[in-house]
Amino acid sequence: MTTPAPECAALAEELRAVRARTGLSLAALAERTPYSKSSWERYLNGKLPAPRQAVEALCAMAGEHPGRLLALWELADAEWSGRARSTARPPASPGPGTPDAGRTAAHTRRALRWRLPALGAGAAAAAVAMTAALWLPNHTFGDPATPGSPALDPAPGCRGRACDGQDPARMFCGLPGRAGVLGPLHRTRTGAQVEIRYSTVCAAAWGRVWHTRVGDAVEVSAPGAPLRRVVIRTTADTSAYRFTPMLGGDHRAGLRLCFLPADGAVRECFRP
């Protein structure tokens, strides 16, 4: 069996760590993304090149900025595609005083270990700088369809009414830079935290909750639109972000988010 390049192994290790923070099984990842359970198994073990979109989607489900992982992905993709080998200089012929191949390889591995975290940190900082405005709770949303806007990759899976009832992660509406918080973050009596999120790219809203207990539920509603709900059904759900299906259209003025605790106490409702 071929040993994966260090860049590919490093990416797979980080993907496994992010997946663990989502609390999602391989089957749950397959339900929330266009990639199958078997594909996710191969991506996470470094057996198959992970698409850039899969890396972005996994970060979105974990609520993390993707900059550091995308920096690792760039290095791994260069190895997978052969670009790293095709652009490398041919090795010089050994001569007097030239380090042998073993020492040269060891030096390269040491350089790589320093290069990966440094590049990842720089890319993460750039990503945070570019997307910070959309992640701030008090950000005022504008129109994403401005002339000259670059094409989105991956393209959103829906917009407006077409997003009704759809999963924001699966439709790529919740990727970093595409959605922000409407109003403040709310902490409930039980310690759960809830917020309303809105994507200008998809023109749709949904509720997000975390720090939950099995049996908790969250509902998001708006006048003239069907109520959307998510229920916390497993212990894995309690340690990950959970989202309601989306409400498509510009309902921002009338949105309401309600938290229904598992103990049957009175619901707690919030508006932006």
C-alpha positions as a Python dict, from the first residue, in 0.01 Angstrom:
ca = {
    (1, 'M'): (0, 0, 0),
    (2, 'T'): (142, 342, -100),
    (3, 'T'): (218, 576, 187),
    (4, 'P'): (41, 911, 134),
    (5, 'A'): (253, 1224, 98),
    (6, 'P'): (299, 1422, 422),
    (7, 'E'): (75, 1699, 288),
    (8, 'C'): (-210, 1455, 220),
    (9, 'A'): (-170, 1283, 556),
    (10, 'A'): (-173, 1619, 737),
    (11, 'L'): (-496, 1723, 565),
    (12, 'A'): (-668, 1391, 642),
    (13, 'E'): (-570, 1421, 1009),
    (14, 'E'): (-714, 1772, 1033),
    (15, 'L'): (-1033, 1668, 853),
    (16, 'R'): (-1082, 1389, 1108),
    (17, 'A'): (-1038, 1637, 1393),
    (18, 'V'): (-1294, 1879, 1247),
    (19, 'R'): (-1538, 1596, 1178),
    (20, 'A'): (-1504, 1488, 1545),
    (21, 'R'): (-1599, 1840, 1655),
    (22, 'T'): (-1918, 1827, 1447),
    (23, 'G'): (-2029, 1512, 1632),
    (24, 'L'): (-2169, 1381, 1304),
    (25, 'S'): (-2143, 1024, 1181),
    (26, 'L'): (-2038, 940, 826),
    (27, 'A'): (-2402, 874, 743),
    (28, 'A'): (-2499, 1216, 881),
    (29, 'L'): (-2227, 1384, 673),
    (30, 'A'): (-2364, 1210, 365),
    (31, 'E'): (-2716, 1334, 445),
    (32, 'R'): (-2599, 1694, 476),
    (33, 'T'): (-2366, 1709, 174),
    (34, 'P'): (-2353, 1588, -189),
    (35, 'Y'): (-2086, 1331, -92),
    (36, 'S'): (-2161, 968, -3),
    (37, 'K'): (-2076, 791, 321),
    (38, 'S'): (-1804, 587, 148),
    (39, 'S'): (-1656, 902, -6),
    (40, 'W'): (-1635, 1070, 334),
    (41, 'E'): (-1462, 761, 475),
    (42, 'R'): (-1198, 784, 201),
    (43, 'Y'): (-1153, 1161, 241),
    (44, 'L'): (-1105, 1131, 618),
    (45, 'N'): (-852, 851, 583),
    (46, 'G'): (-657, 1010, 300),
    (47, 'K'): (-747, 731, 56),
    (48, 'L'): (-917, 969, -189),
    (49, 'P'): (-849, 1335, -272),
    (50, 'A'): (-1101, 1550, -86),
    (51, 'P'): (-1276, 1812, -303),
    (52, 'R'): (-1230, 2170, -191),
    (53, 'Q'): (-1609, 2197, -154),
    (54, 'A'): (-1611, 1904, 87),
    (55, 'V'): (-1350, 2075, 306),
    (56, 'E'): (-1554, 2397, 307),
    (57, 'A'): (-1878, 2213, 386),
    (58, 'L'): (-1717, 2026, 678),
    (59, 'C'): (-1585, 2352, 824),
    (60, 'A'): (-1930, 2509, 789),
    (61, 'M'): (-2091, 2221, 979),
    (62, 'A'): (-1833, 2262, 1257),
    (63, 'G'): (-1882, 2639, 1265),
    (64, 'E'): (-1514, 2699, 1182),
    (65, 'H'): (-1343, 2934, 940),
    (66, 'P'): (-1196, 2723, 658),
    (67, 'G'): (-873, 2920, 602),
    (68, 'R'): (-631, 2686, 780),
    (69, 'L'): (-775, 2368, 626),
    (70, 'L'): (-788, 2522, 279),
    (71, 'A'): (-418, 2609, 309),
    (72, 'L'): (-349, 2243, 385),
    (73, 'W'): (-581, 2142, 102),
    (74, 'E'): (-381, 2352, -147),
    (75, 'L'): (-62, 2166, -53),
    (76, 'A'): (-232, 1826, -61),
    (77, 'D'): (-402, 1902, -394),
    (78, 'A'): (-65, 1988, -546),
    (79, 'E'): (55, 1640, -448),
    (80, 'W'): (-262, 1462, -564),
    (81, 'S'): (-260, 1638, -901),
    (82, 'G'): (113, 1598, -958),
    (83, 'R'): (170, 1975, -977),
    (84, 'A'): (417, 1959, -689),
    (85, 'R'): (628, 1703, -874),
    (86, 'S'): (605, 1872, -1215),
    (87, 'T'): (718, 2210, -1077),
    (88, 'A'): (998, 2076, -859),
    (89, 'R'): (1354, 2124, -979),
    (90, 'P'): (1541, 1806, -1078),
    (91, 'P'): (1782, 1694, -805),
    (92, 'A'): (2142, 1798, -848),
    (93, 'S'): (2400, 1527, -910),
    (94, 'P'): (2582, 1430, -589),
    (95, 'G'): (2928, 1574, -570),
    (96, 'P'): (3199, 1635, -313),
    (97, 'G'): (3047, 1789, -3),
    (98, 'T'): (2687, 1735, -124),
    (99, 'P'): (2453, 1598, 149),
    (100, 'D'): (2339, 1246, 80),
    (101, 'A'): (1977, 1168, -14),
    (102, 'G'): (1883, 1067, 341),
    (103, 'R'): (1994, 1395, 495),
    (104, 'T'): (1828, 1594, 215),
    (105, 'A'): (1497, 1414, 265),
    (106, 'A'): (1514, 1468, 641),
    (107, 'H'): (1576, 1839, 585),
    (108, 'T'): (1276, 1857, 349),
    (109, 'R'): (1050, 1689, 606),
    (110, 'R'): (1162, 1931, 878),
    (111, 'A'): (1099, 2227, 647),
    (112, 'L'): (755, 2093, 564),
    (113, 'R'): (661, 2062, 931),
    (114, 'W'): (744, 2430, 979),
    (115, 'R'): (583, 2534, 651),
    (116, 'L'): (240, 2381, 711),
    (117, 'P'): (142, 2565, 1032),
    (118, 'A'): (291, 2892, 910),
    (119, 'L'): (102, 2881, 582),
    (120, 'G'): (-216, 2768, 755),
    (121, 'A'): (-205, 3055, 1004),
    (122, 'G'): (-153, 3311, 729),
    (123, 'A'): (-437, 3176, 519),
    (124, 'A'): (-665, 3161, 820),
    (125, 'A'): (-591, 3524, 904),
    (126, 'A'): (-670, 3627, 547),
    (127, 'A'): (-995, 3431, 552),
    (128, 'V'): (-1101, 3588, 881),
    (129, 'A'): (-1023, 3937, 749),
    (130, 'M'): (-1228, 3882, 434),
    (131, 'T'): (-1533, 3733, 607),
    (132, 'A'): (-1536, 3905, 947),
    (133, 'A'): (-1807, 4154, 851),
    (134, 'L'): (-2055, 3880, 767),
    (135, 'W'): (-1986, 3695, 1094),
    (136, 'L'): (-2041, 3999, 1321),
    (137, 'P'): (-2385, 3989, 1490),
    (138, 'N'): (-2469, 4353, 1410),
    (139, 'H'): (-2368, 4338, 1044),
    (140, 'T'): (-2615, 4503, 805),
    (141, 'F'): (-2682, 4273, 515),
    (142, 'G'): (-2669, 4404, 160),
    (143, 'D'): (-2750, 4271, -183),
    (144, 'P'): (-2508, 3992, -284),
    (145, 'A'): (-2593, 4027, -652),
    (146, 'T'): (-2368, 4328, -711),
    (147, 'P'): (-2216, 4384, -1056),
    (148, 'G'): (-1871, 4235, -1090),
    (149, 'S'): (-1913, 3991, -800),
    (150, 'P'): (-1696, 3681, -843),
    (151, 'A'): (-1870, 3350, -912),
    (152, 'L'): (-1935, 3151, -597),
    (153, 'D'): (-1769, 2811, -563),
    (154, 'P'): (-1946, 2593, -476),
    (155, 'A'): (-2257, 2754, -620),
    (156, 'P'): (-2552, 2786, -378),
    (157, 'G'): (-2806, 2510, -428),
    (158, 'C'): (-3111, 2738, -406),
    (159, 'R'): (-3230, 3095, -363),
    (160, 'G'): (-3539, 3255, -215),
    (161, 'R'): (-3855, 3043, -217),
    (162, 'A'): (-3666, 2752, -365),
    (163, 'C'): (-3481, 2724, -30),
    (164, 'D'): (-3800, 2659, 170),
    (165, 'G'): (-3748, 2348, 381),
    (166, 'Q'): (-3392, 2287, 256),
    (167, 'D'): (-3085, 2215, 470),
    (168, 'P'): (-2859, 2526, 477),
    (169, 'A'): (-2542, 2315, 487),
    (170, 'R'): (-2642, 2088, 202),
    (171, 'M'): (-2741, 2386, -12),
    (172, 'F'): (-2408, 2559, 68),
    (173, 'C'): (-2596, 2857, 211),
    (174, 'G'): (-2423, 2840, 549),
    (175, 'L'): (-2061, 2843, 434),
    (176, 'P'): (-1844, 3109, 602),
    (177, 'G'): (-1889, 3444, 433),
    (178, 'R'): (-2237, 3354, 303),
    (179, 'A'): (-2442, 3387, 622),
    (180, 'G'): (-2452, 3604, 931),
    (181, 'V'): (-2643, 3642, 1256),
    (182, 'L'): (-2965, 3842, 1273),
    (183, 'G'): (-2990, 4008, 1612),
    (184, 'P'): (-2807, 3893, 1926),
    (185, 'L'): (-2709, 3546, 2037),
    (186, 'H'): (-2948, 3417, 2307),
    (187, 'R'): (-2865, 3190, 2601),
    (188, 'T'): (-3167, 2994, 2724),
    (189, 'R'): (-3260, 2894, 3079),
    (190, 'T'): (-3110, 2548, 3026),
    (191, 'G'): (-2780, 2681, 2888),
    (192, 'A'): (-2855, 2613, 2523),
    (193, 'Q'): (-2757, 2891, 2284),
    (194, 'V'): (-2971, 2991, 1988),
    (195, 'E'): (-2952, 3241, 1705),
    (196, 'I'): (-3122, 3330, 1377),
    (197, 'R'): (-2901, 3316, 1070),
    (198, 'Y'): (-2964, 3472, 731),
    (199, 'S'): (-2786, 3418, 400),
    (200, 'T'): (-2793, 3701, 148),
    (201, 'V'): (-2654, 3463, -114),
    (202, 'C'): (-2950, 3227, -74),
    (203, 'A'): (-3204, 3486, 50),
    (204, 'A'): (-3310, 3248, 327),
    (205, 'A'): (-3313, 3228, 707),
    (206, 'W'): (-3284, 2946, 960),
    (207, 'G'): (-3229, 2881, 1330),
    (208, 'R'): (-2910, 2744, 1485),
    (209, 'V'): (-2872, 2589, 1832),
    (210, 'W'): (-2595, 2427, 2036),
    (211, 'H'): (-2520, 2317, 2396),
    (212, 'T'): (-2846, 2126, 2391),
    (213, 'R'): (-2998, 1817, 2555),
    (214, 'V'): (-3172, 1524, 2390),
    (215, 'G'): (-3535, 1624, 2341),
    (216, 'D'): (-3476, 1998, 2301),
    (217, 'A'): (-3622, 2158, 1989),
    (218, 'V'): (-3593, 2486, 1803),
    (219, 'E'): (-3849, 2643, 1571),
    (220, 'V'): (-3810, 2935, 1331),
    (221, 'S'): (-4117, 3105, 1187),
    (222, 'A'): (-4233, 3410, 993),
    (223, 'P'): (-4577, 3546, 894),
    (224, 'G'): (-4713, 3366, 589),
    (225, 'A'): (-4441, 3099, 592),
    (226, 'P'): (-4446, 2741, 723),
    (227, 'L'): (-4283, 2683, 1061),
    (228, 'R'): (-3948, 2501, 1046),
    (229, 'R'): (-3822, 2287, 1334),
    (230, 'V'): (-3524, 2077, 1440),
    (231, 'V'): (-3530, 1829, 1730),
    (232, 'I'): (-3224, 1710, 1919),
    (233, 'R'): (-3259, 1333, 1896),
    (234, 'T'): (-2920, 1186, 1989),
    (235, 'T'): (-2630, 1256, 2222),
    (236, 'A'): (-2415, 1327, 1914),
    (237, 'D'): (-2655, 1612, 1828),
    (238, 'T'): (-2596, 1770, 2171),
    (239, 'S'): (-2229, 1835, 2100),
    (240, 'A'): (-2270, 1988, 1752),
    (241, 'Y'): (-2443, 2279, 1585),
    (242, 'R'): (-2794, 2184, 1473),
    (243, 'F'): (-2994, 2382, 1217),
    (244, 'T'): (-3359, 2415, 1132),
    (245, 'P'): (-3459, 2383, 767),
    (246, 'M'): (-3462, 2717, 588),
    (247, 'L'): (-3734, 2975, 536),
    (248, 'G'): (-3686, 3104, 181),
    (249, 'G'): (-3744, 3470, 100),
    (250, 'D'): (-3686, 3801, 275),
    (251, 'H'): (-3868, 3739, 605),
    (252, 'R'): (-3613, 3924, 815),
    (253, 'A'): (-3857, 4174, 964),
    (254, 'G'): (-4099, 3908, 1094),
    (255, 'L'): (-3870, 3625, 1199),
    (256, 'R'): (-3914, 3457, 1536),
    (257, 'L'): (-3703, 3180, 1693),
    (258, 'C'): (-3841, 2965, 1975),
    (259, 'F'): (-3656, 2720, 2201),
    (260, 'L'): (-3860, 2429, 2339),
    (261, 'P'): (-3676, 2261, 2629),
    (262, 'A'): (-3684, 1886, 2672),
    (263, 'D'): (-3819, 1916, 3027),
    (264, 'G'): (-4148, 2054, 2898),
    (265, 'A'): (-4103, 2399, 3051),
    (266, 'V'): (-4237, 2711, 2883),
    (267, 'R'): (-4083, 2786, 2545),
    (268, 'E'): (-3851, 3082, 2511),
    (269, 'C'): (-3895, 3295, 2198),
    (270, 'F'): (-3674, 3563, 2049),
    (271, 'R'): (-3685, 3809, 1759),
    (272, 'P'): (-3392, 3971, 1570),
}
